Amino acid sequence: MRWAVVETGDGGARLCPLAPDGRPAGPVLEEPSLAAAVRARPEVERWVWRSTAETYRRLLAAGVRVERCYDVEAAESLLIGHEEGQSGQPRSLAAAWARLHGLPVPEDAPARAADTQPSLFEPGPVPLPPGTDELTALLEVYAGQVARTAKTEHPERMRLLLASESAGMLVAAEMTRAGLPWRADVHRELLDGLLGDRYPGGLEPRRMAELAEEVSRAFGADARVRPDLPNEIIKAFAGAGIPLTSTRKWELQKIDHPAVAPLLAYKSLYRLHTAHGWSWLQQWVHDGRFRPEYLPGGTVSGRWTTNGGGALQIPKVIRQAVLADPGWRLVVADADQMEPRVLAAVSRDRGLMEVAGSGEDLYADLAARAFDGDRDQAKLGLLGAIYGQTSGDALKHMADLRRRYPAAVAYVDDAARAGEEGRLVRTWMGRTCPPASMAAPDEAGLPQEEDPPTGYGSSSAARARGRFTRNFVVQGSAADWALLMLAALRRSLSEADLRAELVFFQHDEVIVHCPAEEAAKVSEAITAAADAAGRIAFGETPVRFPFTIAVVDCYAEAK
């Protein structure tokens, strides 16, 4: 049975059991605290509450773990996107209640600045109208969501998505509390070696200052060029007769000029200094742990982000500071060719499903059947189909793929066409792309600043929208699968009564910190969780979802 629960202003809790339709199935009860309410009812199958990020954080602080929950605000976000294509609209309980009653919808609370840590003085939830009982509002909104879910295109898939998104919220809260093991002393040694001496007054570290001087000298004895200012760099190269459209790495690497090498080195150290330098270390690493605030579904495609800390963009060199505790190990698991395997599963293409189920290296198996045995060309061809690449040999690759794997190519082609025509596009489980006016191509996996252009063709809004939705149906479905994998892994570790802790996750990688003697069991649990997620998400298919797993003392050793 499910129970709904809210906290009261005096630290207590009010709760009641729920019927399958989401309505109350018994009287409202009161408990002296939220922790007491949950502890007293271990038989509850799923707790229904307003927000996992806030509620579960307090439960964890009280030493209470919850197996399953239903996050009303996370569900509201997904259902609004599914029904109206309005991803990003207010999702608070107050907003959901206002929609239910046809009232003006309040905006969500402003997000905390990304460079600050959570504190005891975080702004509270968006308030309900005066006189509105919070438990009553929660019950009404939840019952409404149950009814709305039943009316979606694939209700069972949507129920699965809502459950897995809530499970992701539980994982995120537990990972933040556990923290990623981090050696501040090792981090400082790395910074000292790479950046050199620190100067007072906010001046650049010694090595960056030296590289800045090298850049200036390369343009002439009297030149003074700020390498951190792109406009100055472009102007300096123009003065040397070299036109540039940007200072991106791929464009600079094409130039034969003495300023290029020190400029690229400066840019690399600049990113390190600003994103993971001494200030970052002082702010984010405490008591041997890095604890970012993970945001499941932080992008429109369902991929996670973090609110501050840059946890999902840890530079390889800094990973040397991520060290397991004495006697413990890091089990680092990286999903192999996740998105092509997901494409095989969602498209139901028999040929591609056979390739995705035959071995560990999908690209090598694909090359054995096509592309003259060239694995690199097979990889470029298949990823080009997912991302909409149309330059170079991409057209030939696409023709080969369309002939050999027609259902797979048709699946992404149909998604692209729907996007170009302004129609909504959904992942396999029902996550919905935002309207064209809200779509951010970089969130769908299109090239970032440091990537070379890949010839995506027309720059019109419709074509850009098509490229976005082409990738969205694959990347979003992969994000949905990853939620199920995390939920299965979390449950497996708990049922095995292991001390292991999930401490890190990004879209295709997970890290578990565990005693050395548990590493083998954790590795097996990861493999089993990946298989279970594939079956639950996509049904019985030949597609396999293997992980490359490394048991290491240091995160850097896994790469």
URZIUR-V573030 format. One record per residue. SS is DSSP state (@ for helix, = for strand, . for the rest). PHI is phi in whole degrees, -180 to 180 (* if undefined). NEAR is the number of other C-alpha atoms within 10 Angstrom. Layout:
# URZIUR-V573030
SS&PHI&NEAR / SS&PHI&NEAR
This chain:
# URZIUR-V573030
.&*&12 / =&-97&21 / =&-128&23 / =&-96&25 / =&-146&26 / =&-134&21 / =&-91&20 / .&-100&16 / .&-64&7 / .&-93&8 / .&92&11 / .&-85&16 / =&-143&21 / =&-122&19 / =&-154&24 / =&-159&20 / =&-75&20 / =&-122&21 / .&-83&13 / .&-57&11 / .&-84&13 / .&91&21 / .&-91&18 / =&-58&20 / .&-119&15 / .&-178&12 / .&-72&10 / .&-77&13 / =&-113&12 / =&-126&17 / =&-132&17 / .&-67&14 / .&-158&17 / @&-62&24 / @&-61&22 / @&-65&15 / @&-62&18 / @&-75&21 / @&-60&16 / .&-76&10 / .&-134&10 / .&-66&10 / .&-81&10 / .&-64&17 / .&-76&14 / =&-157&16 / =&-91&20 / =&-104&26 / =&-145&25 / .&-69&27 / .&-145&22 / @&-66&24 / @&-55&17 / @&-92&14 / @&-65&18 / @&-73&22 / @&-60&20 / @&-72&15 / @&-64&19 / @&-62&15 / @&-63&11 / .&-90&12 / .&80&10 / .&-111&15 / .&-108&16 / .&-113&16 / .&-77&15 / .&-142&19 / =&-148&25 / =&-128&26 / =&-92&24 / @&-63&24 / @&-72&23 / @&-65&22 / @&-64&25 / @&-60&23 / @&-61&21 / @&-68&24 / @&-70&24 / @&-62&19 / @&-62&23 / @&-70&23 / @&-79&16 / @&-124&12 / .&65&22 / .&-112&18 / .&-56&24 / .&95&15 / .&-74&15 / .&-51&19 / .&-123&25 / .&-63&25 / @&-59&27 / @&-63&26 / @&-68&23 / @&-63&27 / @&-66&27 / @&-64&18 / @&-62&14 / @&-62&15 / .&-107&10 / .&67&9 / .&-104&11 / .&-57&10 / .&-90&18 / .&-73&19 / .&-71&13 / .&-67&17 / .&-62&14 / .&-61&8 / .&-69&9 / .&-65&13 / .&-54&10 / .&-67&13 / .&-99&14 / .&-122&13 / .&-87&16 / .&-60&15 / .&-139&7 / .&-71&5 / .&-113&6 / .&-64&11 / .&-61&11 / .&-75&8 / .&-67&14 / .&-62&16 / .&-71&15 / .&-77&17 / .&-57&11 / .&-53&6 / .&87&6 / .&-89&12 / .&-77&10 / @&-66&21 / @&-65&21 / @&-61&14 / @&-63&19 / @&-60&22 / @&-64&22 / @&-66&17 / @&-66&27 / @&-63&29 / @&-61&19 / @&-64&17 / @&-68&20 / @&-60&17 / @&-68&13 / @&-65&14 / @&-61&21 / @&-65&13 / .&-97&12 / .&-74&16 / .&-59&13 / .&-130&13 / @&-55&16 / @&-65&14 / @&-66&19 / @&-65&23 / @&-60&18 / @&-65&17 / @&-65&23 / @&-63&25 / @&-66&22 / @&-72&24 / @&-64&25 / @&-66&26 / @&-62&24 / @&-61&26 / @&-64&26 / @&-63&25 / @&-60&23 / @&-60&26 / @&-64&23 / @&-69&21 / @&-67&22 / @&-63&19 / @&-69&18 / @&-68&17 / .&80&22 / =&-87&26 / =&-54&24 / .&-146&26 / .&-95&21 / @&-63&20 / @&-66&12 / @&-66&16 / @&-59&21 / @&-62&16 / @&-62&13 / @&-62&17 / @&-64&22 / @&-62&17 / @&-71&11 / @&-86&17 / @&-100&21 / .&84&17 / .&-64&14 / .&-92&15 / .&-109&10 / @&-70&8 / @&80&6 / @&79&7 / .&-71&10 / .&-66&18 / .&-60&20 / @&-55&16 / @&-65&19 / @&-67&25 / @&-63&16 / @&-64&14 / @&-66&21 / @&-62&23 / @&-65&18 / @&-61&19 / @&-61&25 / @&-62&21 / @&-61&16 / @&-64&18 / .&-99&18 / .&133&11 / .&-60&8 / .&-99&9 / .&-72&13 / .&-133&15 / .&-118&21 / .&-87&16 / .&-68&25 / .&-88&14 / .&-112&10 / @&-54&15 / @&-62&14 / @&-67&14 / @&-65&21 / @&-61&18 / @&-65&15 / @&-65&23 / @&-67&17 / @&-62&12 / @&-64&11 / .&-91&12 / .&80&9 / .&-119&13 / .&-77&13 / .&-131&16 / .&-100&9 / .&-162&14 / .&-110&21 / .&-68&17 / @&-58&17 / @&-63&14 / @&-78&15 / @&-66&17 / .&-65&13 / .&-83&9 / .&-97&15 / .&-101&10 / .&-154&14 / .&-65&13 / @&-81&22 / @&-65&19 / @&-59&16 / @&-66&20 / @&-67&26 / @&-64&19 / @&-64&14 / @&-63&23 / @&-60&19 / @&-64&13 / @&-70&20 / @&-62&19 / @&-62&12 / @&-64&20 / @&-64&19 / @&-81&11 / @&-93&18 / @&-141&22 / .&-86&20 / @&-62&17 / @&-65&11 / @&-60&17 / @&-61&19 / @&-66&11 / @&-81&13 / @&-109&18 / =&-110&19 / =&-141&15 / .&55&10 / .&75&16 / =&-138&19 / =&-105&25 / .&-123&24 / .&-76&27 / .&-96&23 / =&-77&27 / =&-122&18 / .&-58&24 / .&64&22 / .&-68&14 / .&-111&17 / .&-64&22 / .&-83&28 / .&96&28 / .&-64&24 / .&-80&19 / =&-131&21 / =&-130&18 / .&-94&19 / .&91&19 / .&91&24 / .&60&18 / @&-63&20 / @&-90&15 / @&-136&12 / .&-77&14 / .&-60&15 / .&-58&12 / .&-66&13 / @&-76&19 / @&-63&18 / @&-65&18 / @&-85&21 / .&-90&24 / =&-124&23 / .&-66&23 / .&-65&18 / .&-55&9 / .&83&10 / =&-113&18 / =&-136&25 / =&-102&31 / =&-100&28 / =&-104&25 / =&-121&22 / =&-119&20 / =&-66&18 / .&-90&18 / .&48&19 / @&-60&23 / @&-67&23 / @&-60&23 / @&-68&23 / @&-64&28 / @&-58&28 / @&-60&28 / @&-70&28 / @&-77&23 / @&-83&20 / .&59&18 / .&-74&19 / @&-61&18 / @&-66&15 / @&-71&25 / @&-64&24 / @&-63&18 / @&-64&24 / @&-74&29 / .&-118&19 / .&-97&14 / .&-169&15 / .&-83&17 / .&-108&15 / @&-62&24 / @&-67&24 / @&-66&19 / @&-67&19 / @&-66&24 / @&-64&18 / @&-67&15 / @&-102&14 / .&-154&17 / @&60&17 / @&54&11 / @&78&15 / .&-87&15 / @&-63&19 / @&-61&12 / @&-69&20 / @&-64&24 / @&-64&19 / @&-62&16 / @&-66&24 / @&-71&23 / @&-67&17 / @&-62&20 / @&-65&26 / @&-72&27 / @&-93&26 / .&82&27 / .&-72&23 / .&-132&18 / .&-101&14 / .&58&10 / .&-83&13 / @&-61&21 / @&-64&15 / @&-65&13 / @&-60&22 / @&-63&20 / @&-64&15 / @&-63&15 / @&-65&21 / @&-64&15 / @&-74&11 / @&-84&16 / .&-131&19 / @&-63&17 / @&-67&21 / @&-66&26 / @&-68&22 / @&-63&15 / @&-62&20 / @&-77&25 / @&-62&20 / @&-63&15 / @&-65&26 / @&-65&29 / @&-63&19 / @&-62&18 / @&-65&25 / @&-61&21 / .&-87&14 / .&82&14 / .&-85&15 / .&-75&19 / .&-129&24 / =&-124&21 / .&-75&22 / .&-57&24 / .&-91&24 / .&119&27 / .&-65&30 / =&-113&28 / .&-69&28 / .&-77&22 / .&-62&18 / .&-57&21 / .&-69&8 / .&-106&13 / .&-67&17 / .&-114&16 / @&-54&18 / @&-66&12 / @&-75&18 / @&-96&25 / .&94&15 / .&-76&17 / .&-56&14 / .&-94&12 / .&-58&13 / .&-89&11 / .&-91&12 / .&-72&12 / .&-66&13 / .&-121&16 / .&67&13 / .&-77&16 / .&88&13 / .&-55&10 / .&-96&10 / .&-64&10 / @&-60&12 / @&-66&18 / @&-66&19 / @&-63&22 / @&-63&25 / @&-65&26 / @&-65&27 / @&-62&29 / @&-73&38 / @&-57&27 / @&-79&27 / @&-57&31 / @&-66&30 / @&-90&31 / @&-64&27 / @&-65&29 / @&-67&28 / @&-66&26 / @&-65&25 / @&-65&28 / @&-61&28 / @&-63&29 / @&-60&28 / @&-65&26 / @&-63&26 / @&-63&22 / @&-62&24 / @&-67&22 / @&-66&25 / @&-57&23 / @&-66&16 / @&-64&18 / @&-63&19 / @&-70&14 / @&-66&9 / .&-81&12 / .&57&9 / .&-89&14 / .&-85&11 / .&-58&23 / =&-131&21 / =&-70&24 / =&-124&24 / =&-160&24 / =&-154&23 / =&-135&19 / .&-56&20 / .&-133&17 / =&-143&16 / =&-137&21 / =&-126&23 / =&-117&26 / =&-101&29 / =&-150&24 / =&-59&19 / @&-54&19 / @&-72&11 / @&-96&16 / @&-59&21 / @&-65&11 / @&-65&15 / @&-64&25 / @&-60&20 / @&-64&12 / @&-65&19 / @&-65&27 / @&-61&19 / @&-66&17 / @&-66&23 / @&-64&22 / @&-64&17 / @&-63&18 / @&-62&22 / @&-62&23 / @&-67&18 / @&-67&14 / @&-74&24 / @&-116&18 / .&82&13 / .&-80&10 / .&-131&17 / .&-73&18 / .&-66&26 / .&-109&25 / .&-126&24 / .&-76&23 / =&-118&21 / =&-90&14 / =&-116&19 / =&-127&19 / =&-103&22 / =&-137&19 / .&-86&21 / =&-129&20 / @&-55&24 / @&-62&16 / @&-72&16 / @&-83&17 / .&-111&9
